[in-house]
Amino acid sequence: ANGGKSTSLLDSHSFSHKYYDPDTGGPTDHHGSNPNSHYGVLGTCPTALAYYEAAAHGVMDELESGPTKAKVNPPLDEHRLAEIYMRGGASVKLEGYNKPDEIEEALQYYRMLASRNHYPEPDLLAAFTIANFYYFGLRGVKQDLRLALKYYEICGDYNHWEGGGKAGLMHVWAVGMTLEERDLGKAYAYFKQGTPGGIDGCVDRLKKKKKTGKKSDDDVDDEEEVNLCDRHCMNGMGLVHLLGIDGLVERNVGLARRWFELTRDIGDPDGMYNYAMLRLGWMVSEVGDSLTHQPSINIAPFNNLSANSASQASNPIELSYMSLRRNIPEPNTDDKYTGPSVSDFNVAVQELTSAASKGHLQAKHKLGILYSTGADAFKKSNTQPTKALSQSCIKAVKYFKSAAEGGHTISRRIRAAWKQYNAGDYE
């Protein structure tokens, strides 16, 4: 019926090429940086991209609409059998991810020490440890975000910066609770606790820490150790200043950016992601906020612009930051903002890549989207776009595939496999 011609991808001309172009993913006769790759599925890079893009979108939709809000990765068992056997299986010689699962008696002991009823006060190390077990689903413990919140809040209530910062972020995103249970005032209190001195105090601590790191051991011995502000609390301060809390924290995009920059500087993946998204336009402001900096602007033209539906009740002229900037001339010029610049895209991709290398699923997904289409930047006085990011099928497949594999399906399979192996069901 087809004249003897095969319609199979395996026999097609495009699939018979030995090498693929590293930028487009299309077939080529030349050896590229990624020779003879099948991209995890049969076919060319574009067909693999279509597959993994749909898979990644599905996984992220599930996570972002689910109880974790995509802010907590599904629990992933990371036991490596080769390493366990190389070290003879002795727990003391194993890395944390290779440790045996906790037995119930040990978990009960942690709960007893972490209880608010423990005299004279809860053991904060035990509270933080068991909170992490429940939050990440570590050491065979079932992931339970509500229980994680319970123990993180115990930490925060007794001045444990990191535990309080984690609890605060859970309140911001309503993770481990209903929207009615969310307490942004409590979150802000936890964030302030872990950022003594505010933004300037945290910057000063980082400078002192870097300065101390350059000194010799003899010079350091006589100085008091410098404790950095907690990264979760700094990220939280960026979020509350970006989004605002009615009657408590006024929205301040500039200050939010400083907090995210500082959080990024100490290597926090959430800070990297938030800063990258801010550079790409994830900033929400009000016309009134900008008027304080540019009082000559007439507010009337903005009254009919589309507003965020969730914010219309409180302020009818509340807009996305990018919509606002497109309609307000840049200072000392008639040019209007036209979106992220080439520099914005470069910085954003750099930060997203760093966050993705630390396992940040939303960063991986965003990189997949950017590389699948590429990106153009429009200069203020030029209608011709400038290429800010080149399309790369291979990179898009890489990040979409990684994001898709970070979902619940793979997580459940790996955890089930480890439990079955540990029970002696498989060799």
C-alpha positions as CSV (number, residue, x, y, z in Angstrom):
1,A,0.0,0.0,0.0
2,N,2.9,2.3,0.7
3,G,4.9,1.2,-2.3
4,G,7.4,-0.7,-0.2
5,K,8.5,2.3,1.7
6,S,8.7,2.0,5.4
7,T,6.8,4.5,7.6
8,S,8.6,3.5,10.8
9,L,10.7,6.1,12.6
10,L,13.3,3.4,13.1
11,D,13.7,3.0,9.4
12,S,13.2,6.6,8.4
13,H,15.9,8.7,6.8
14,S,15.9,11.2,9.7
15,F,16.4,8.4,12.2
16,S,19.1,6.6,10.2
17,H,21.6,9.5,10.6
18,K,24.3,8.7,13.1
19,Y,24.6,12.1,14.7
20,Y,22.3,15.0,15.7
21,D,22.9,18.7,15.7
22,P,23.6,19.9,19.2
23,D,21.6,23.1,18.8
24,T,18.5,22.1,16.8
25,G,18.4,18.4,17.6
26,G,18.0,17.7,13.9
27,P,19.9,15.0,12.0
28,T,23.4,15.8,10.7
29,D,26.3,13.9,9.1
30,H,28.8,15.6,11.5
31,H,29.8,14.5,14.9
32,G,28.2,16.9,17.4
33,S,28.6,17.2,21.2
34,N,25.9,14.6,21.7
35,P,26.5,11.7,19.4
36,N,24.0,9.0,18.6
37,S,21.5,10.1,21.2
38,H,18.0,8.8,21.3
39,Y,16.9,11.3,24.0
40,G,15.2,8.7,26.0
41,V,12.5,8.0,23.4
42,L,12.7,6.7,19.8
43,G,12.9,9.3,17.1
44,T,14.5,12.7,16.6
45,C,15.1,15.5,19.1
46,P,11.9,17.4,18.0
47,T,9.8,14.3,18.6
48,A,11.4,13.7,22.0
49,L,10.8,17.4,22.8
50,A,7.1,17.0,22.1
51,Y,6.9,14.0,24.4
52,Y,8.9,15.4,27.3
53,E,7.4,18.8,27.1
54,A,3.9,17.4,27.5
55,A,5.1,15.1,30.3
56,A,6.8,18.0,32.2
57,H,3.8,20.2,31.8
58,G,1.6,17.4,33.2
59,V,3.9,16.8,36.2
60,M,4.2,20.5,37.0
61,D,0.4,21.1,36.7
62,E,-0.1,18.2,39.2
63,L,2.5,19.5,41.6
64,E,1.6,23.2,41.5
65,S,-2.1,22.4,42.0
66,G,-1.4,19.8,44.7
67,P,-0.6,20.1,48.4
68,T,3.1,20.8,47.8
69,K,2.4,23.8,45.4
70,A,5.6,22.5,43.7
71,K,7.6,24.1,46.5
72,V,8.5,20.7,48.0
73,N,9.8,17.9,45.8
74,P,8.2,14.5,45.9
75,P,10.2,12.2,48.2
76,L,12.9,10.4,46.2
77,D,14.8,7.5,47.6
78,E,18.5,7.9,46.8
79,H,20.0,4.8,48.1
80,R,22.9,3.7,45.9
81,L,23.5,-0.1,46.3
82,A,27.0,0.0,44.9
83,E,28.2,2.5,47.5
84,I,26.5,0.6,50.3
85,Y,28.3,-2.6,49.3
86,M,31.6,-0.8,48.8
87,R,31.4,0.3,52.5
88,G,30.3,-3.0,53.8
89,G,26.8,-1.7,54.7
90,A,28.1,-0.2,58.0
91,S,25.8,2.8,58.8
92,V,28.6,5.0,60.2
93,K,30.5,4.8,56.9
94,L,27.6,5.7,54.7
95,E,26.5,9.1,53.4
96,G,23.1,10.4,54.6
97,Y,21.2,9.3,51.5
98,N,22.5,5.8,52.0
99,K,21.6,5.4,55.7
100,P,19.1,2.7,56.6
101,D,15.5,3.7,57.2
102,E,14.6,4.9,60.7
103,I,12.8,2.4,62.9
104,E,9.6,3.4,64.6
105,E,11.1,3.4,68.1
106,A,13.7,6.0,67.0
107,L,11.0,8.2,65.5
108,Q,9.0,8.0,68.6
109,Y,12.0,9.0,70.6
110,Y,12.4,12.1,68.4
111,R,8.8,13.0,68.9
112,M,9.1,12.8,72.6
113,L,12.2,15.0,72.7
114,A,10.5,17.5,70.3
115,S,7.2,17.7,72.2
116,R,6.2,21.1,73.6
117,N,5.6,19.2,76.8
118,H,9.2,18.1,77.1
119,Y,10.9,19.7,80.2
120,P,12.2,22.3,80.4
121,E,11.6,22.9,76.7
122,P,11.6,21.0,73.4
123,D,14.8,19.6,72.0
124,L,15.2,21.8,68.9
125,L,17.6,19.5,67.2
126,A,15.2,16.6,67.5
127,A,12.3,18.8,66.4
128,F,14.2,20.0,63.3
129,T,15.4,16.5,62.5
130,I,12.0,14.9,62.5
131,A,10.5,18.0,60.7
132,N,12.9,17.3,57.9
133,F,12.0,13.6,57.9
134,Y,8.3,14.5,57.4
135,Y,9.0,17.4,55.0
136,F,11.3,15.6,52.6
137,G,10.1,12.0,53.2
138,L,13.6,10.9,54.4
139,R,14.8,7.7,55.8
140,G,11.7,5.7,55.0
141,V,9.4,8.2,56.7
142,K,6.2,9.0,54.7
143,Q,6.1,12.6,53.6
144,D,3.6,14.4,55.8
145,L,3.6,18.2,55.4
146,R,1.2,18.9,58.2
147,L,3.4,17.1,60.7
148,A,6.5,18.8,59.2
149,L,4.8,22.2,59.8
150,K,4.0,21.2,63.4
151,Y,7.7,20.5,64.3
152,Y,9.0,23.4,62.2
153,E,6.7,25.8,64.1
154,I,8.0,24.4,67.4
155,C,11.5,25.3,66.2
156,G,10.4,28.8,65.2
157,D,8.6,29.4,68.5
158,Y,11.8,28.7,70.3
159,N,14.0,30.9,68.2
160,H,15.4,28.3,65.8
161,W,16.0,30.4,62.7
162,E,16.1,27.7,60.0
163,G,13.1,25.8,61.4
164,G,11.1,29.0,61.7
165,G,12.1,30.0,58.2
166,K,10.8,26.7,56.8
167,A,7.5,27.1,58.8
168,G,7.2,30.7,57.5
169,L,7.6,29.7,53.9
170,M,5.0,27.0,54.4
171,H,2.6,29.6,55.6
172,V,3.3,31.9,52.6
173,W,2.5,29.2,50.1
174,A,-0.2,27.5,52.3
175,V,1.7,24.2,52.3
176,G,0.7,21.7,54.9
177,M,-2.4,23.7,55.8
178,T,-5.6,25.1,54.4
179,L,-5.9,28.7,53.2
180,E,-8.0,29.5,56.3
181,E,-5.2,28.2,58.5
182,R,-2.5,30.3,56.9
183,D,-1.0,33.0,59.2
184,L,1.1,35.5,57.3
185,G,1.7,37.5,60.5
186,K,3.3,34.4,62.0
187,A,5.4,33.8,58.9
188,Y,6.7,37.4,59.0
189,A,7.6,37.1,62.6
190,Y,9.6,34.0,61.9
191,F,11.3,35.7,58.9
192,K,12.3,38.7,61.1
193,Q,13.6,36.4,63.7
194,G,16.1,34.9,61.3
195,T,17.1,38.2,59.7
196,P,18.3,40.3,62.6
197,G,19.1,43.9,61.6
198,G,17.0,43.6,58.4
199,I,18.6,43.7,55.0
200,D,21.5,45.8,56.1
201,G,22.3,43.6,59.0
202,C,22.2,40.5,56.8
203,V,24.5,42.1,54.2
204,D,26.9,43.1,57.0
205,R,27.0,39.5,58.4
206,L,27.8,38.2,54.9
207,K,30.6,40.7,54.4
208,K,32.1,39.7,57.8
209,K,31.8,36.0,57.0
210,K,33.6,36.5,53.7
211,K,36.2,38.6,55.5
212,T,36.7,36.0,58.2
213,G,37.1,33.3,55.5
214,K,40.1,35.1,54.0
215,K,42.0,35.3,57.4
216,S,44.5,32.8,58.7
217,D,43.5,30.3,61.3
218,D,45.5,32.2,64.0
219,D,43.6,35.4,63.3
220,V,40.2,33.7,63.3
221,D,40.7,31.9,66.7
222,D,40.4,35.2,68.6
223,E,37.2,36.3,66.8
224,E,33.6,35.4,67.5
225,E,32.1,33.2,64.8
226,V,29.8,35.1,62.4
227,N,26.4,33.5,61.9
228,L,24.7,34.4,58.6
229,C,21.1,35.2,58.4
230,D,19.0,32.2,57.6
231,R,18.5,31.6,53.9
232,H,14.8,30.6,54.2
233,C,14.0,33.7,56.2
234,M,15.8,35.9,53.7
235,N,13.9,34.3,50.9
236,G,10.7,34.8,52.9
237,M,11.4,38.5,53.4
238,G,11.8,38.8,49.7
239,L,8.4,37.2,49.1
240,V,6.5,39.2,51.6
241,H,8.0,42.5,50.3
242,L,7.2,41.4,46.7
243,L,3.6,40.4,47.5
244,G,2.9,42.5,50.6
245,I,0.8,41.7,53.7
246,D,-2.2,43.8,54.4
247,G,-1.6,46.1,57.4
248,L,1.8,44.6,58.1
249,V,4.2,44.8,55.1
250,E,4.0,47.3,52.3
251,R,4.9,46.1,48.8
252,N,8.4,47.1,47.9
253,V,9.8,45.5,44.7
254,G,13.2,47.1,45.1
255,L,13.7,45.7,48.6
256,A,12.3,42.3,47.5
257,R,15.0,42.3,44.8
258,R,17.7,43.0,47.3
259,W,16.5,40.1,49.5
260,F,16.5,37.7,46.6
261,E,19.9,38.8,45.5
262,L,21.3,38.2,49.0
263,T,19.6,34.8,49.2
264,R,21.0,34.0,45.8
265,D,24.5,35.0,46.9
266,I,24.6,32.4,49.7
267,G,23.5,29.6,47.2
268,D,19.9,29.1,48.0
269,P,18.1,27.6,45.0
270,D,14.7,29.2,45.9
271,G,16.4,32.6,46.0
272,M,18.0,31.9,42.7
273,Y,14.7,30.9,41.1
274,N,12.8,33.9,42.6
275,Y,15.5,36.3,41.5
276,A,15.5,34.9,38.0
277,M,11.7,35.1,37.7
278,L,11.8,38.6,39.0
279,R,14.3,39.5,36.2
280,L,11.9,37.9,33.7
281,G,9.0,40.0,34.9
282,W,7.6,38.2,37.9
283,M,7.0,41.4,39.8
284,V,3.7,42.7,40.9
285,S,3.3,46.4,41.8
286,E,0.7,49.1,42.0
287,V,0.5,52.3,39.9
288,G,0.5,54.2,43.2
289,D,3.8,52.8,44.2
290,S,5.5,54.1,41.1
291,L,3.9,57.5,41.4
292,T,6.0,58.0,44.6
293,H,9.1,57.8,42.4
294,Q,7.7,59.5,39.3
295,P,5.1,62.0,40.5
296,S,4.7,63.6,37.1
297,I,2.9,60.6,35.7
298,N,-0.8,60.9,35.1
299,I,-2.7,58.0,36.6
300,A,-5.8,58.4,34.5
301,P,-4.6,56.4,31.4
302,F,-4.1,53.3,33.6
303,N,-7.6,53.1,35.0
304,N,-8.8,51.0,32.1
305,L,-5.8,48.6,31.9
306,S,-6.5,44.9,32.8
307,A,-6.0,44.2,36.4
308,N,-5.2,41.0,38.3
309,S,-8.6,39.6,39.1
310,A,-7.5,38.4,42.5
311,S,-6.5,42.0,43.4
312,Q,-9.4,43.9,41.9
313,A,-11.4,43.9,45.1
314,S,-8.7,45.7,47.1
315,N,-7.3,48.0,44.4
316,P,-8.9,48.3,40.9
317,I,-5.7,49.7,39.3
318,E,-3.4,46.9,40.6
319,L,-1.4,45.6,37.6
320,S,1.4,43.2,36.7
321,Y,4.7,45.0,36.9
322,M,5.4,44.4,33.2
323,S,2.1,45.8,32.1
324,L,2.7,48.9,34.2
325,R,6.2,49.4,32.8
326,R,5.0,49.1,29.3
327,N,2.7,52.1,29.8
328,I,5.1,54.3,31.9
329,P,8.0,56.0,30.1
330,E,11.5,55.3,31.4
331,P,12.9,58.1,33.6
332,N,14.3,61.0,31.6
333,T,13.0,59.6,28.3
334,D,9.9,59.0,26.2
335,D,10.8,55.3,25.7
336,K,8.5,52.8,27.3
337,Y,9.5,49.5,28.8
338,T,9.3,46.6,26.4
339,G,10.0,43.6,28.5
340,P,13.1,41.8,29.8
341,S,16.4,42.9,28.2
342,V,19.1,40.7,26.9
343,S,20.9,41.1,30.2
344,D,17.8,40.1,32.1
345,F,17.5,36.9,30.1
346,N,21.2,36.1,30.5
347,V,21.1,36.6,34.3
348,A,17.8,34.7,34.5
349,V,19.1,31.7,32.6
350,Q,22.3,31.7,34.7
351,E,20.3,31.7,38.0
352,L,17.8,29.1,36.8
353,T,20.6,26.8,35.7
354,S,22.2,27.1,39.1
355,A,18.9,26.4,40.8
356,A,18.2,23.4,38.5
357,S,21.6,21.9,39.3
358,K,20.5,21.9,43.0
359,G,17.3,19.9,42.0
360,H,14.8,22.8,41.8
361,L,12.0,21.4,39.7
362,Q,10.3,24.7,38.8
363,A,13.7,26.0,37.5
364,K,14.1,23.0,35.3
365,H,10.7,23.4,33.9
366,K,11.2,27.1,33.2
367,L,14.5,26.4,31.4
368,G,12.8,23.8,29.3
369,I,10.2,26.4,28.3
370,L,12.9,29.0,27.5
371,Y,15.1,26.7,25.4
372,S,12.2,25.1,23.6
373,T,11.2,28.5,22.0
374,G,14.2,30.7,22.5
375,A,13.6,34.3,23.5
376,D,13.8,37.8,21.9
377,A,14.3,41.1,23.6
378,F,13.0,44.4,22.3
379,K,15.1,47.5,22.6
380,K,13.3,50.6,23.7
381,S,13.7,52.7,20.5
382,N,13.9,49.8,18.1
383,T,11.1,47.7,16.8
384,Q,13.5,44.9,15.7
385,P,14.0,42.3,18.3
386,T,17.4,41.1,19.5
387,K,18.0,37.4,20.0
388,A,18.3,37.0,23.8
389,L,18.4,33.2,24.0
390,S,18.8,30.8,21.1
391,Q,16.5,27.9,20.8
392,S,18.1,24.5,21.8
393,C,16.1,21.3,21.4
394,I,18.7,19.3,23.2
395,K,18.8,21.6,26.3
396,A,15.0,21.8,26.3
397,V,14.7,18.0,26.2
398,K,17.3,17.7,29.0
399,Y,15.4,20.0,31.4
400,F,11.8,18.9,30.5
401,K,12.9,15.2,30.9
402,S,14.5,16.0,34.3
403,A,11.4,17.9,35.4
404,A,9.1,15.1,34.3
405,E,11.2,12.5,36.2
406,G,10.9,14.6,39.4
407,G,7.1,13.9,39.7
408,H,5.3,11.5,41.9
409,T,5.3,8.5,39.5
410,I,9.0,8.0,39.5
411,S,9.2,8.9,43.2
412,R,6.7,6.1,44.1
413,R,8.4,3.6,41.9
414,I,11.9,4.2,43.4
415,R,10.7,4.2,47.0
416,A,8.7,1.0,46.4
417,A,11.7,-0.7,44.8
418,W,14.0,0.2,47.7
419,K,11.4,-1.1,50.2
420,Q,11.0,-4.3,48.3
421,Y,14.8,-4.8,48.0
422,N,15.3,-4.0,51.7
423,A,12.7,-6.6,52.5
424,G,14.6,-9.2,50.6
425,D,12.1,-9.5,47.7
426,Y,14.7,-8.8,45.1
427,E,18.4,-9.3,44.7
